[in-house]
Amino acid sequence: MKNLILVRHAKSSWDVPMQDKSRGITCQGIINAHLVSNHVKHLIPNTYIMCSSTAKRAKNTALIFAQNFSYPVESINFSDELYTFDEQKLEEIIKSLSKSYENVILFGHNGAITDFVNKFGDQFIENVPTSGFVSIEFETDSWTDIKKGKVKYKIFPKQLR
């Protein structure tokens, strides 16, 4: 059994012109990331790894979730590869995960996250919003063999306000 939790980064700011990768998160994004992470912490497996895009907004979101889950921030695996908006690339990354990882929490970007969820989940989700949390369970022992999984939880900030 493999469990994948996908979290779209918190709302980012477009107010200041800068490189996309350097954009941080807004005050509302910070609030929503705390809201969702505090709401879902009882759903998190006992053991897991956290992986995040190196984009500032994804890193900041991962740090908020890690703080609220009491996960050591130095254990977060930050990867340039996860700075992708392409579902196919995200799928390749997930399928290349070590078989030894049973539970993975991944922080990334849209369209890759919504497209991945709709390809591999059993429920259509029009759009995974910023700070959105989707947990998918796969009946397999290897990430390379993932097929259609079961969406166990989908929690979005709008549901919690």
N, C-alpha and C positions, 0 to 999 in steps of 0.2 A: 504494500500500500504506500502510495506517495501522496503527500499533501502539499499543495502550492497555494500560497496566499500572495495575491497581487495587490499592491497598493499604488494608486496613481499619486504622484507628488501633489503636495498642497498647492493652493492657488498662488500663482506667481504674479509679479508686477511687470507691466509693460510700460510703466510711467517714464522710466529713464532709459534712453537709448544705450544699449550695451550688447555684448555678445550673448546669444541665447543661453549658452552654458553657464553664464555668470549671473543670470537672473535669480534673485532670492524669492522668498515667499512673503505674501502680504500679511497684515495683522489678522485679517479674516482667515487666511490660510493657516496661520499658527493656531488660532482658536479651533478651526475645524479639525486639524491634525490631532490636537489634544482631545477634542470631543470624541472622535472616532477611536483613537487608540485607547482611551480610558474605557470606552464602551465595549470594546472587543477583547480586552486583555484576559477575560475568563475563557475565551474561545481558543486561545493560543496553546499549542501543544507544549508539553513539558520540555522537550528538546527540539531545537530548530537552529537553522542558520539564517542570517540576514544578509541580503545582497542588495546593493544600490547602485544606480547610475552615479557617475561623478558630477553630474550637473548640480549646481548649488541648491536648486529647489528640491531635488530628489534627496540629496545629502541631508538637508535641513529637516525634511520630513522623516527620513530614517532616524535621525538623531532624536526627534520628538518621540517617535514610537519606541525607540530603544530606552529612552529615559522612563517612559511610562510602563514599560514591560520589565524594567530593571535588567536590561540586557547590556552587557559591557560594550560601550561604544567602540573600543579598540578591536572588538571581534567582528564588527561590520565589514563585509567584503565589498569595498567600493571598486567598481569596474567601469572603465571607459566603454567597454562593449555594450553595457546596458544603457548607454546614451543613444537609444535608437527609437525611432517612431514607426518602425517596420515590423509587423507581426512575424514575418518569415525569419528575420534576424533574431527576434526574441525567442521564437520556437527553437532555433538552432542552439541558442545559449542554454535554454532550459533542458533540452534533450542531451546536452553535453555535461550536465551536472553529475557529480559523482554518485554512484549507486548507493554509497554509504549514507547519503543525506536522505532522511525520510520526510522531513518537514522543512520547507523553504519559504521564507518571506522575502519577496522581491519588490523593490521600489523603483518605479520607472515612469514611462511617458505614454501618452495617448498619441495616436491611434493604435500603437502596438498592443497596449493592454486591452482595450475594448475588442479589437480584432482577435486577439488570442483567446479571450474569454468566450467569444461567440463561436470560435472554431472548436475549442476543446471543452467548453461547458455545455450543460444540457438545458440551459435557459438562455433565451435571447436577451441581451442587455443593450439597449439603444446606445448608451454612452456611460462609461464608468467616469463619474465626475472627479474633480480634484479631491484628494483625501479619500476617495472611494476605496473600499476594502472588499475583495472578492476571494473566497476560499474555494478551491476545487480539489476534490479527492479523486485519485486515479487508482484503479484496480490493477496495479502492476508492481513489480519489484525493481524496475529499472526506468529511469527517466527517458532513455532512448526509445522505450516502447509505449510511451503515453499515447492514448487514443482519447475518445470522448470520455470525459470525466463527469462527476456529479458536483454541481455547485452546492456547497454546504451552507455557505453564508454569503450574503451581499449586504453590506452596510455602507450607507452613504450619509454624508453630513445632513442633508435635507431631512432625512428620516428622524434625526435626533434633536432637531430644533423645535 
